[in-house]
Amino acid sequence: MLASNLAGIDPEAVAAITHRNAMRAFDFDPFAHRAPELCTVGALRSEATHVDVGPSTPRRRFVPPSTPVTMLDLLTKSDHPLLDDQARAEGVEE
């Protein structure tokens, strides 16, 4: 769809409003690391034959929590060796 909308527009103008705009916004020049002709979809896919680009199974639907999640909620549900050591040193039972 994008290609049909950009048909007939000067390639320099297309570059300016697509990838060059993103490069400027993120202050990143990928062409400093790779030649532009090596950055096309075809060139990248030919290098990454080990990557599966086929459709994947959909994830389960996101269900937001019924109450706000606090930092304490996150910490109590995760393993954190430094906090576990600190808790033991302070005599806090797990």
PyRosetta script that sets phi, psi and omega in degrees:
from pyrosetta import init, pose_from_sequence

init()
pose = pose_from_sequence("MLASNLAGIDPEAVAAITHRNAMRAFDFDPFAHRAPELCTVGALRSEATHVDVGPSTPRRRFVPPSTPVTMLDLLTKSDHPLLDDQARAEGVEE")
pose.set_psi(1, -45.0)
pose.set_omega(1, 179.2)
pose.set_phi(2, -61.7)
pose.set_psi(2, -42.5)
pose.set_omega(2, -178.6)
pose.set_phi(3, -59.8)
pose.set_psi(3, -40.8)
pose.set_omega(3, -179.5)
pose.set_phi(4, -68.5)
pose.set_psi(4, -32.2)
pose.set_omega(4, 177.8)
pose.set_phi(5, -72.2)
pose.set_psi(5, -27.0)
pose.set_omega(5, -177.6)
pose.set_phi(6, -95.2)
pose.set_psi(6, -3.1)
pose.set_omega(6, -179.4)
pose.set_phi(7, -58.9)
pose.set_psi(7, 132.8)
pose.set_omega(7, 177.7)
pose.set_phi(8, 88.0)
pose.set_psi(8, -6.4)
pose.set_omega(8, 178.3)
pose.set_phi(9, -90.3)
pose.set_psi(9, 141.3)
pose.set_omega(9, 179.9)
pose.set_phi(10, -53.2)
pose.set_psi(10, 129.6)
pose.set_omega(10, -179.3)
pose.set_phi(11, -55.3)
pose.set_psi(11, -33.4)
pose.set_omega(11, 177.8)
pose.set_phi(12, -65.1)
pose.set_psi(12, -38.4)
pose.set_omega(12, 178.0)
pose.set_phi(13, -67.8)
pose.set_psi(13, -40.5)
pose.set_omega(13, 177.7)
pose.set_phi(14, -61.8)
pose.set_psi(14, -45.5)
pose.set_omega(14, 179.0)
pose.set_phi(15, -60.9)
pose.set_psi(15, -39.9)
pose.set_omega(15, -178.0)
pose.set_phi(16, -65.5)
pose.set_psi(16, -34.7)
pose.set_omega(16, -177.6)
pose.set_phi(17, -95.8)
pose.set_psi(17, -2.1)
pose.set_omega(17, 178.9)
pose.set_phi(18, -114.4)
pose.set_psi(18, -99.2)
pose.set_omega(18, -172.5)
pose.set_phi(19, -69.0)
pose.set_psi(19, -33.4)
pose.set_omega(19, 179.7)
pose.set_phi(20, -67.6)
pose.set_psi(20, -34.0)
pose.set_omega(20, 176.6)
pose.set_phi(21, -63.3)
pose.set_psi(21, -44.6)
pose.set_omega(21, 178.6)
pose.set_phi(22, -66.1)
pose.set_psi(22, -40.0)
pose.set_omega(22, 178.8)
pose.set_phi(23, -60.2)
pose.set_psi(23, -41.3)
pose.set_omega(23, 179.9)
pose.set_phi(24, -69.4)
pose.set_psi(24, -43.0)
pose.set_omega(24, -177.9)
pose.set_phi(25, -63.5)
pose.set_psi(25, -37.8)
pose.set_omega(25, -178.1)
pose.set_phi(26, -97.8)
pose.set_psi(26, 3.5)
pose.set_omega(26, 179.3)
pose.set_phi(27, 50.0)
pose.set_psi(27, 51.9)
pose.set_omega(27, -177.2)
pose.set_phi(28, -138.9)
pose.set_psi(28, 130.2)
pose.set_omega(28, 177.5)
pose.set_phi(29, -115.6)
pose.set_psi(29, 96.0)
pose.set_omega(29, -179.2)
pose.set_phi(30, -64.9)
pose.set_psi(30, -23.8)
pose.set_omega(30, -177.6)
pose.set_phi(31, -77.0)
pose.set_psi(31, -5.2)
pose.set_omega(31, 171.4)
pose.set_phi(32, -75.0)
pose.set_psi(32, -19.2)
pose.set_omega(32, -177.2)
pose.set_phi(33, -107.9)
pose.set_psi(33, -30.9)
pose.set_omega(33, -178.1)
pose.set_phi(34, -139.4)
pose.set_psi(34, 145.5)
pose.set_omega(34, 176.9)
pose.set_phi(35, -67.2)
pose.set_psi(35, 145.0)
pose.set_omega(35, -179.1)
pose.set_phi(36, -53.8)
pose.set_psi(36, -37.2)
pose.set_omega(36, -179.3)
pose.set_phi(37, -68.3)
pose.set_psi(37, -17.4)
pose.set_omega(37, 175.9)
pose.set_phi(38, -89.8)
pose.set_psi(38, -0.5)
pose.set_omega(38, -177.2)
pose.set_phi(39, -107.2)
pose.set_psi(39, 9.0)
pose.set_omega(39, 177.7)
pose.set_phi(40, -75.2)
pose.set_psi(40, 161.0)
pose.set_omega(40, 179.0)
pose.set_phi(41, -57.1)
pose.set_psi(41, -45.2)
pose.set_omega(41, -179.3)
pose.set_phi(42, -62.0)
pose.set_psi(42, -43.6)
pose.set_omega(42, -179.2)
pose.set_phi(43, -66.5)
pose.set_psi(43, -42.1)
pose.set_omega(43, -179.3)
pose.set_phi(44, -67.9)
pose.set_psi(44, -40.1)
pose.set_omega(44, 178.5)
pose.set_phi(45, -66.3)
pose.set_psi(45, -35.0)
pose.set_omega(45, 179.9)
pose.set_phi(46, -68.2)
pose.set_psi(46, -26.8)
pose.set_omega(46, 177.1)
pose.set_phi(47, -82.7)
pose.set_psi(47, -23.3)
pose.set_omega(47, -173.4)
pose.set_phi(48, -113.1)
pose.set_psi(48, 51.0)
pose.set_omega(48, -178.8)
pose.set_phi(49, -66.4)
pose.set_psi(49, -17.8)
pose.set_omega(49, 178.9)
pose.set_phi(50, -81.8)
pose.set_psi(50, -6.0)
pose.set_omega(50, -177.4)
pose.set_phi(51, -95.9)
pose.set_psi(51, 128.3)
pose.set_omega(51, 178.5)
pose.set_phi(52, -83.3)
pose.set_psi(52, 114.3)
pose.set_omega(52, -179.7)
pose.set_phi(53, -106.8)
pose.set_psi(53, 12.2)
pose.set_omega(53, 178.9)
pose.set_phi(54, -75.5)
pose.set_psi(54, 172.6)
pose.set_omega(54, 179.5)
pose.set_phi(55, -61.7)
pose.set_psi(55, 146.0)
pose.set_omega(55, 177.6)
pose.set_phi(56, -113.7)
pose.set_psi(56, 163.0)
pose.set_omega(56, 179.4)
pose.set_phi(57, -69.6)
pose.set_psi(57, 141.0)
pose.set_omega(57, -178.7)
pose.set_phi(58, -64.9)
pose.set_psi(58, 146.7)
pose.set_omega(58, 175.7)
pose.set_phi(59, -76.2)
pose.set_psi(59, 162.7)
pose.set_omega(59, 176.4)
pose.set_phi(60, -69.7)
pose.set_psi(60, 152.9)
pose.set_omega(60, -177.2)
pose.set_phi(61, -64.5)
pose.set_psi(61, 137.4)
pose.set_omega(61, 178.5)
pose.set_phi(62, -71.7)
pose.set_psi(62, 128.5)
pose.set_omega(62, 175.6)
pose.set_phi(63, -116.3)
pose.set_psi(63, 113.7)
pose.set_omega(63, -178.2)
pose.set_phi(64, -67.4)
pose.set_psi(64, 150.8)
pose.set_omega(64, 178.8)
pose.set_phi(65, -64.1)
pose.set_psi(65, 151.5)
pose.set_omega(65, -177.9)
pose.set_phi(66, -76.6)
pose.set_psi(66, -21.6)
pose.set_omega(66, 177.2)
pose.set_phi(67, -127.9)
pose.set_psi(67, 159.5)
pose.set_omega(67, 178.8)
pose.set_phi(68, -59.9)
pose.set_psi(68, 143.8)
pose.set_omega(68, 177.7)
pose.set_phi(69, -94.5)
pose.set_psi(69, 126.8)
pose.set_omega(69, -179.5)
pose.set_phi(70, -101.2)
pose.set_psi(70, 167.6)
pose.set_omega(70, 176.4)
pose.set_phi(71, -62.1)
pose.set_psi(71, -37.0)
pose.set_omega(71, 178.3)
pose.set_phi(72, -62.4)
pose.set_psi(72, -39.2)
pose.set_omega(72, 176.2)
pose.set_phi(73, -58.3)
pose.set_psi(73, -45.8)
pose.set_omega(73, -178.9)
pose.set_phi(74, -65.4)
pose.set_psi(74, -42.7)
pose.set_omega(74, -178.7)
pose.set_phi(75, -67.3)
pose.set_psi(75, -36.7)
pose.set_omega(75, -178.5)
pose.set_phi(76, -73.5)
pose.set_psi(76, -17.6)
pose.set_omega(76, 179.8)
pose.set_phi(77, -97.7)
pose.set_psi(77, 1.6)
pose.set_omega(77, -177.7)
pose.set_phi(78, -120.7)
pose.set_psi(78, 156.5)
pose.set_omega(78, 173.7)
pose.set_phi(79, -88.5)
pose.set_psi(79, 125.9)
pose.set_omega(79, 179.6)
pose.set_phi(80, -140.6)
pose.set_psi(80, 99.5)
pose.set_omega(80, -174.5)
pose.set_phi(81, -53.7)
pose.set_psi(81, -39.7)
pose.set_omega(81, -178.3)
pose.set_phi(82, -65.7)
pose.set_psi(82, -42.0)
pose.set_omega(82, 178.5)
pose.set_phi(83, -69.5)
pose.set_psi(83, -35.9)
pose.set_omega(83, 177.6)
pose.set_phi(84, -63.7)
pose.set_psi(84, -42.2)
pose.set_omega(84, 177.5)
pose.set_phi(85, -63.3)
pose.set_psi(85, -41.8)
pose.set_omega(85, 180.0)
pose.set_phi(86, -64.5)
pose.set_psi(86, -41.6)
pose.set_omega(86, 179.1)
pose.set_phi(87, -61.7)
pose.set_psi(87, -44.2)
pose.set_omega(87, 178.2)
pose.set_phi(88, -62.5)
pose.set_psi(88, -43.0)
pose.set_omega(88, -179.9)
pose.set_phi(89, -63.0)
pose.set_psi(89, -30.9)
pose.set_omega(89, -179.6)
pose.set_phi(90, -91.4)
pose.set_psi(90, 1.3)
pose.set_omega(90, 178.2)
pose.set_phi(91, 76.5)
pose.set_psi(91, 21.3)
pose.set_omega(91, -179.7)
pose.set_phi(92, -89.6)
pose.set_psi(92, 126.8)
pose.set_omega(92, 179.1)
pose.set_phi(93, -79.6)
pose.set_psi(93, 146.6)
pose.set_omega(93, 178.3)
pose.set_phi(94, -84.2)
pose.dump_pdb("model.pdb")
